[in-house]
Every structure is written in C-alpha cells, then in structure tokens.
C-alpha cells in the first residue's frame, strides 16, 4: 500500500444540527472530526501498545504534552464529501422537549442528512512509506469504533450527528465492539432505521425513545390535568430515588431549595407543600450531573409560568470558574452519551468528574443562594440502577396520553456487561 490517501464510506444515522445547513455541500466538518480522531487514536494506541504514538506519526512542533493539548496532532488531513444531495431538516423543539429544553434561544433547529452517505478521505502526509502505511492501517482498523463512540455538531450528547463505518455489521457486533471503550452501558432496541431516508418528526422512534428515557432519567414530567396535586408530577429517577446522602443528614435537591428560598411552586392556598418544608441537612444541585440549564421556571397551580407572571421572575443559575473568573454554564458535558445505532439507542457512561463538587449561584431578584453539585457520582452504577427502576417501577400508567403511555411501556432497557450478581432486568447481554 504505497498510496498517501484512503477513502472510506461513512453512513449517516441521525441528522447533524449544523449552523451551515443552508450552504451547498455542508456536512460533517473536518475541523471537528480531525481533533476528535487524533485524540481517539492516541488513546487507542496507548491502550493497545502501552506507549505514546510513534514520533514519526506526529506533526513536528505540536507535542501533545504542552498546555494547549492533551493529545498528539497526527500527520494526516481529512476531507469529507457528501455523496449525492444533502437534505436539510427542520427539528422542531416542541417534538422533543427534553432535548432542547435548556437551549434558551427559542429558535427551531435545522439539521442536515446525507441519505447516500459521505466519503471520508484521509491523506497521510508522512514521507516514509512504512510509517505512512502503518498510520493509515491503524486509522482504518479503528475507524468503526471511533464512529461508534462519537457524535458531531450541536446536541451531540443527545444522539444527533451520528455516523457509522461498516454499516453492515450486526447489533451484536457493534455492542461487543462498544465494550472496548464502555465495558458497561444500557440500551433499548428500536425498529431498524432506514439510512436512505432523511426525516425527523414526532414519530421518529429513536428520538422519541431517547427523549422519553432522558425524561424518566432526570427531569420527570408534569401531569397538570390530575386533580390530586400529590400525583400530578412523575419525578425522574435522579430526583426521586437515586440515593445521595452525606453521613446521617438528609441531602435535599435543588428544587426543594428553590421552593424554600424563593417561595415558588406554592399550592393554591399559598402554602409550601409538605414535602418541601425546611428540614435539617444540606441541599445538593444533583440534577446538574446530567446536564445544566441557566434558568428555571415553575408552573403555578393556575398553569401560568413564572416567566409570564410579573410577581414571579425567572431563577437564574451561574457558575464562576475559579481559575479564570469567567461565568459560564455550558462547559460541562453530560456524563451520558446517547448513541443511536440502526436498531438500538445506547446510553453510554462518561466521566462525571468535571461537574462534581462545583458551586452554582441561584438568583431570584436580589436574593441569591449558593449550593454545590454532589462530590461523587458513578455514571455506570447510576445507569444500571436507573434501568432496574425503569423496567420495574416507572409509573407509565399515570400518563394521560395513551400513545405516550404505550411508548413508555414498550421501552425495555437492556444492560451490557452488568455484573451477574446484580442483574438489571431485561435480557442480559
């Protein structure tokens, strides 16, 4: 193999949300793909060979151990060419509220889809033939796993911007390959996705299933039509049942803090719900470990939102980096990566470390409260415990909508690699 270049057929599985959706030829951006692929290849080489990538593969003058990078920049370039016509798609946020609930611009998002796939051209710039062939071979051997473990574009942690190399492989093959990076994770099966059809709407199964699982995992769902106020909200597992304690004192969640501190979410007679009454113990910003938003609103009993009510302003949330003194809210990635395969939606555990033990300020008018995120959170254990709860206890029967109730009931979360002595329901893989 003396060639400097190789081409690979990449198939698109989910739309990529793209800021250049209306430009001819827009697709997966090489400027996003190359750094991710470099970091992935360096990690795989270290794991397989027990040493860093050969110096001959590295671009001179860009060491990976400087203060600007945690990987080596490898001496090749990538080009991406859509095959056939690229289809723009409107992604309506109302169809998938859990995905877009914390995107505050209020605009509809647009995605791109390449029904015929893309050509990925990799050109190695190493002059030595043996080293050039070695790098190209290593890239080709790891390309399938790379695309299995990465998404691209906006909302990539929620399953958007998904691509595959070797699309003819079976679900079992892919799940086994995923275990090289994620030894334990959960997934649910879906009907086979037609990769030649560009569409996303309220009936798109992968998006709907992922949206509902994310709802059950974290945010829960309001059921305002029910008269009994104790039963009008289905809590997400993180906020309801996932144990987070600190010694003997009860650690209460951030929603309880906001109700106590800011007087929101009162009952019709203006009283604090019994479950939110002040109690000993600290508050924890536990919902932040699965994703952040910079504002919160509460529905009053009359159905009006805080942001629409003059007497109930929005509660804002900020975090200040101690090293830069910059305030930001959006630099903490979700520790759960949604990866969509042609016949399954996988929920892959990432390291929650960056979000742990961080202080956040909640402010309503002039009143400010500061609480911290949990100090410890094991994403693997959380996902497996959530799967057990969802398969056995999730109260889908409380939903008013028959279609929603049926869809939730049909989702079965399956563990991969979970310890046999601690089964998670569904079929063990």
FENRADA-V937804 format. One record per pair of residues at least 4 apart in sequence whose C-alpha atoms are under 7 Angstrom apart, sorted by the first residue. I is the first residue (numbers start at 1). J is the second residue. D is the distance in whole Angstrom. If there is no record, write none. Layout:
[[I,J,D] [I,J,D]]
//
This chain:
[[1,133,6] [2,129,7] [4,123,6] [4,124,5] [4,125,7] [5,121,7] [5,122,5] [5,123,4] [5,124,6] [6,121,6] [6,122,5] [6,123,7] [7,119,6] [7,120,6] [7,121,4] [7,122,6] [8,119,6] [8,120,5] [8,121,6] [9,117,7] [9,118,6] [9,119,5] [9,120,6] [9,165,7] [10,117,6] [10,118,5] [10,119,6] [10,120,7] [10,163,7] [10,164,6] [10,165,5] [11,117,4] [11,118,6] [11,163,6] [11,164,5] [11,165,6] [11,167,7] [12,113,7] [12,114,6] [12,117,6] [12,162,6] [12,163,4] [12,164,6] [12,195,7] [13,162,5] [13,163,5] [13,195,6] [13,341,7] [13,342,7] [14,160,6] [14,161,6] [14,162,5] [15,111,5] [15,112,5] [15,113,5] [15,160,6] [15,161,5] [16,111,5] [16,112,5] [16,113,7] [16,152,7] [16,153,6] [16,160,5] [16,161,4] [17,109,7] [17,110,6] [17,111,4] [17,112,6] [17,153,6] [17,154,5] [17,160,7] [17,161,7] [18,110,7] [18,111,6] [18,112,7] [18,153,6] [18,154,7] [20,26,6] [21,26,6] [21,88,6] [21,110,7] [21,111,6] [21,112,6] [25,82,7] [25,86,7] [27,82,7] [27,112,7] [28,80,7] [29,33,6] [30,34,6] [30,78,6] [30,79,6] [30,80,6] [32,36,7] [33,37,6] [34,38,6] [34,78,7] [35,39,6] [36,40,6] [37,41,6] [38,42,6] [38,72,7] [38,73,6] [38,74,6] [39,43,6] [39,71,5] [40,44,6] [40,146,7] [41,45,6] [42,46,6] [42,52,7] [42,53,6] [42,71,6] [42,72,7] [43,47,6] [44,48,6] [45,49,6] [45,52,7] [45,53,6] [46,50,5] [46,51,5] [46,52,5] [53,57,7] [56,131,7] [57,74,6] [57,75,6] [57,135,7] [58,72,6] [58,73,6] [58,74,4] [58,75,5] [59,73,6] [59,74,6] [59,75,5] [62,73,6] [63,72,6] [64,69,5] [64,70,5] [64,71,4] [64,72,4] [64,73,7] [65,69,6] [65,70,6] [65,71,7] [75,124,6] [75,125,6] [75,126,6] [76,122,7] [76,123,5] [76,124,4] [76,125,5] [77,122,6] [77,123,5] [77,124,7] [78,120,7] [78,121,6] [78,122,5] [78,123,6] [79,120,6] [79,121,5] [79,122,7] [80,118,7] [80,119,6] [80,120,5] [80,121,6] [81,118,6] [81,119,5] [81,120,7] [82,86,7] [82,114,6] [82,117,6] [82,118,4] [82,119,6] [83,116,6] [83,117,6] [83,118,5] [83,119,7] [84,116,6] [85,114,7] [86,112,7] [86,113,6] [86,114,5] [87,112,6] [87,113,5] [87,114,6] [87,198,7] [88,110,7] [88,111,6] [88,112,5] [88,113,6] [89,110,6] [89,111,5] [89,112,6] [89,199,7] [90,109,6] [90,110,5] [90,111,6] [91,108,6] [91,109,5] [91,110,6] [91,111,7] [91,200,7] [92,108,5] [92,109,7] [93,97,6] [93,100,6] [93,108,6] [95,201,7] [95,202,5] [96,100,7] [96,208,7] [96,211,6] [97,101,5] [98,211,6] [98,214,7] [98,215,6] [99,158,7] [99,211,6] [102,293,5] [113,198,6] [114,118,7] [115,195,6] [115,196,4] [115,197,6] [115,198,6] [116,196,6] [124,132,6] [124,136,7] [126,131,7] [126,132,5] [127,132,7] [128,132,6] [129,133,6] [130,134,6] [131,135,6] [132,136,6] [133,137,6] [134,138,6] [135,139,6] [136,140,6] [137,141,6] [138,142,6] [139,143,6] [142,146,6] [143,147,6] [143,165,7] [144,148,6] [144,164,7] [144,165,5] [144,166,6] [145,149,6] [145,177,7] [145,178,7] [146,150,6] [147,163,6] [147,164,5] [147,165,7] [148,164,6] [148,178,7] [151,156,5] [151,159,7] [151,160,7] [151,161,5] [151,162,5] [152,156,5] [152,160,7] [152,161,4] [152,162,7] [153,161,6] [155,160,6] [156,160,5] [156,161,6] [157,334,7] [157,337,5] [157,338,6] [158,337,6] [158,338,5] [159,338,5] [159,339,5] [159,340,6] [162,340,7] [169,173,6] [169,174,7] [170,174,6] [171,175,6] [171,343,7] [172,176,6] [173,177,6] [174,178,6] [175,179,7] [178,182,6] [179,183,4] [179,184,7] [182,348,7] [183,417,6] [184,380,7] [184,416,5] [184,417,5] [184,418,6] [185,347,6] [185,348,5] [185,349,6] [185,380,7] [185,415,6] [185,416,5] [186,346,6] [186,347,5] [186,348,7] [186,383,7] [186,413,6] [186,414,5] [186,415,4] [186,416,6] [187,344,7] [187,345,5] [187,346,4] [187,347,6] [187,413,5] [187,414,5] [187,415,7] [188,344,6] [188,345,5] [188,346,7] [188,411,6] [188,412,6] [188,413,5] [188,414,6] [189,343,6] [189,344,4] [189,345,6] [190,205,7] [190,206,7] [190,343,5] [190,344,5] [191,343,6] [192,342,5] [192,343,5] [193,342,5] [193,343,6] [200,204,6] [202,208,7] [203,208,7] [204,208,6] [205,209,6] [206,210,6] [206,345,6] [207,211,6] [208,212,6] [209,213,6] [210,214,6] [211,215,6] [212,216,6] [213,217,6] [214,218,6] [215,219,5] [215,220,5] [215,221,7] [215,236,6] [216,220,5] [216,236,5] [216,237,6] [217,236,5] [217,237,5] [217,238,6] [217,386,7] [218,236,4] [218,237,6] [218,238,5] [218,239,7] [218,287,7] [219,235,7] [219,236,5] [220,234,5] [220,235,4] [220,236,4] [221,233,6] [221,234,5] [221,235,7] [222,232,6] [222,233,4] [222,234,6] [223,232,5] [223,233,5] [224,232,6] [226,232,5] [228,232,6] [235,239,6] [235,240,6] [236,240,6] [237,241,5] [237,242,6] [237,386,7] [238,242,5] [238,287,7] [239,287,7] [244,251,7] [245,250,6] [245,251,5] [246,250,7] [246,251,6] [249,280,7] [249,281,5] [250,281,5] [250,282,7] [251,281,6] [251,282,5] [251,283,5] [251,284,6] [252,256,7] [252,282,6] [252,283,5] [252,284,6] [253,257,7] [253,283,5] [253,284,5] [253,285,6] [253,286,6] [254,258,6] [254,283,6] [254,284,6] [254,285,5] [254,286,7] [255,259,6] [256,260,6] [256,276,5] [257,261,6] [257,283,6] [258,262,5] [258,264,7] [259,263,5] [259,264,5] [259,265,6] [259,276,7] [260,276,7] [260,278,7] [262,364,7] [264,298,7] [265,298,6] [265,299,7] [265,300,6] [266,270,5] [266,271,5] [266,272,5] [266,273,7] [267,271,5] [267,272,6] [267,273,7] [267,301,7] [268,301,6] [272,276,6] [272,277,6] [273,277,7] [283,371,7] [284,371,6] [284,372,6] [284,373,6] [284,374,6] [285,371,6] [285,372,6] [285,373,5] [285,374,7] [286,373,6] [286,374,6] [288,292,5] [288,373,7] [289,352,7] [289,355,6] [290,334,5] [290,335,6] [291,334,5] [292,329,7] [294,316,6] [294,317,5] [294,318,7] [294,329,6] [295,314,7] [295,315,6] [295,316,4] [295,317,6] [296,314,6] [296,315,5] [296,316,7] [297,305,6] [297,306,5] [297,307,7] [297,314,6] [297,315,7] [298,305,6] [298,306,6] [299,303,6] [299,304,6] [299,305,5] [299,306,7] [300,304,6] [300,305,6] [304,308,7] [305,309,7] [306,312,5] [306,313,6] [306,314,6] [307,312,7] [307,313,6] [307,314,6] [313,364,7] [314,364,7] [315,362,6] [315,363,6] [315,364,5] [316,362,6] [316,363,5] [316,364,7] [317,360,7] [317,361,6] [317,362,5] [317,363,7] [318,327,6] [318,328,6] [318,329,6] [318,360,6] [318,361,5] [318,362,7] [319,327,5] [319,328,6] [319,329,6] [319,359,7] [319,360,5] [319,361,6] [320,325,6] [320,326,5] [320,327,4] [320,328,6] [321,325,5] [321,326,5] [321,327,6] [332,354,7] [332,355,6] [335,349,6] [335,350,4] [335,351,6] [335,352,5] [335,379,7] [336,347,6] [336,348,6] [336,349,5] [336,350,6] [337,347,6] [337,348,5] [337,349,6] [337,350,7] [338,345,7] [338,346,6] [338,347,5] [338,348,6] [339,345,6] [339,346,5] [339,347,6] [340,344,6] [340,345,5] [340,346,6] [341,345,6] [349,379,5] [349,380,6] [350,379,7] [351,379,7] [352,356,7] [352,377,7] [352,379,7] [356,373,6] [356,374,6] [356,375,5] [356,376,7] [357,372,6] [357,373,5] [357,374,5] [357,375,4] [358,372,5] [358,373,5] [359,370,7] [359,371,6] [359,372,4] [359,373,7] [360,370,6] [360,371,6] [360,372,6] [361,368,7] [361,369,6] [361,370,4] [361,371,7] [362,368,6] [362,369,5] [362,370,6] [363,367,6] [363,368,4] [363,369,6] [364,368,7] [378,382,6] [379,383,6] [380,384,6] [381,385,6] [382,386,6] [383,387,6] [384,388,6] [384,415,7] [384,424,6] [385,389,6] [386,390,6] [387,391,6] [387,413,6] [387,424,6] [388,392,6] [388,424,5] [388,425,6] [389,393,5] [389,394,6] [390,394,5] [391,412,6] [391,413,7] [391,425,6] [396,405,5] [396,408,6] [396,409,6] [397,405,6] [399,404,7] [399,405,6] [401,405,6] [402,406,6] [403,407,6] [404,408,6] [405,409,6] [406,410,6] [407,411,7] [412,426,6] [413,426,6] [414,425,7] [414,426,5] [414,427,6] [414,428,7] [415,424,6] [415,428,6] [415,429,6] [416,428,7] [416,429,5] [417,429,7] [418,423,7] [419,423,6]]
//
